[in-house]
Amino acid sequence: MEDPTEGSDRSARHVWSAGRYPAMAPNMLPAIARLVNVAGIDPGNRVLDVGCGTGNAALTARRAGAAVVGLDLAHDMLELARENATLAGYDDIGWLIGDAETLPVPDDAFDVVLSNFGHVFAPDSTRAGTELRRVTTSGGRVCFTAWSPNGVVGDLTTVLTDHVTASPSDPWSHLQWGDPEFVRDQFAGVADLSFQRRLLEFRYATPHHFWREFAEESGPLSPVLRRMDDDGARAELRRDAVAALEDWFGDNAIRVEYLQVRAVIE
């Protein structure tokens, strides 16, 4: 099977860089625990993890007794997820390569659909939201997390747009999912829709370390930054970004705000 992450700028924008993401993944574990908890997963539930990355949400759902399928656009991420599942002693998790905009599963196939900072990076937000609903059975739950436009990711995106005049994609698009009003539009007509503002603490010794790993090497801004070939411009961007990060830094951690969403599908 051809790897859709190769040769397609559109596909590449769906996912974070695979470069140092595995080293960052443990920062997401508290958000995953909260997400699986709010989803109310029961033993035997059919669960799809969209944008599963290294498999941490899928593994957490499996430990709750669910029948789990993890889906990601990147082969490398799925291989890491399989290795992590083997290490945990689970050989019954299904792993699929696929796109959040065209999920390769039937209608009404899952009781719970999870996406931990996953589907939000799909370029076509409406299609991604429609797909999450399509594959969820009546009475099932769609539960996801998204970075807040009012938190540190929003501040860094503001800095980015001040320095990058010709981005290949809209750096703000994934932050739409962190706005409850946008989510209400995408999930109009569901039986129930609830939101919680949450914080993650990303543990780093200095804001410089966070910027390097979250933005330059593995985070949601990295595809744009890798296209900057002017060292001076990159240095200026780094300076302004680190200054913005200082507002969110304390006790060797960056406080990262995100939105947790739970939707019950009719």
Stockholm file with secondary structure:
# STOCKHOLM 1.0

chainA/1-266         MEDPTEGSDRSARHVWSAGRYPAMAPNMLPAIARLVNVAGIDPGNRVLDVGCGTGNAALTARRAGAAVVGLDLAHDMLELARENATLAGYDDIGWLIGDAETLPVPDDAFDVVLSNFGHVFAPDSTRAGTELRRVTTSGGRVCFTAWSPNGVVGDLTTVLTDHVTASPSDPWSHLQWGDPEFVRDQFAGVADLSFQRRLLEFRYATPHHFWREFAEESGPLSPVLRRMDDDGARAELRRDAVAALEDWFGDNAIRVEYLQVRAVIE
#=GR chainA/1-266 SS CCCTTSSCHHHHTTSCCSSSHHHHGGGGHHHHHHHHHHHTCCTTCEEEEETCTTSHHHHHHHHTTCEEEEEESCHHHHHHHHHHHHHHTCCCCEEEECBTTBCSSCTTCEEEEEEESCGGGCSCHHHHHHHHHHTEEEEEEEEEEEECTTSHHHHHHHHHHHHCSCCSSCTTGGGGGGSHHHHHHHTTTCSEEEEEEEEEEEECSSHHHHIIIIIIISSTTHHHHTTCCCHHHHHHHHHHHHHHHGGGEETTEEEEEEEEEEEECC
#=GC SS_cons         CCCTTSSCHHHHTTSCCSSSHHHHGGGGHHHHHHHHHHHTCCTTCEEEEETCTTSHHHHHHHHTTCEEEEEESCHHHHHHHHHHHHHHTCCCCEEEECBTTBCSSCTTCEEEEEEESCGGGCSCHHHHHHHHHHTEEEEEEEEEEEECTTSHHHHHHHHHHHHCSCCSSCTTGGGGGGSHHHHHHHTTTCSEEEEEEEEEEEECSSHHHHIIIIIIISSTTHHHHTTCCCHHHHHHHHHHHHHHHGGGEETTEEEEEEEEEEEECC
//
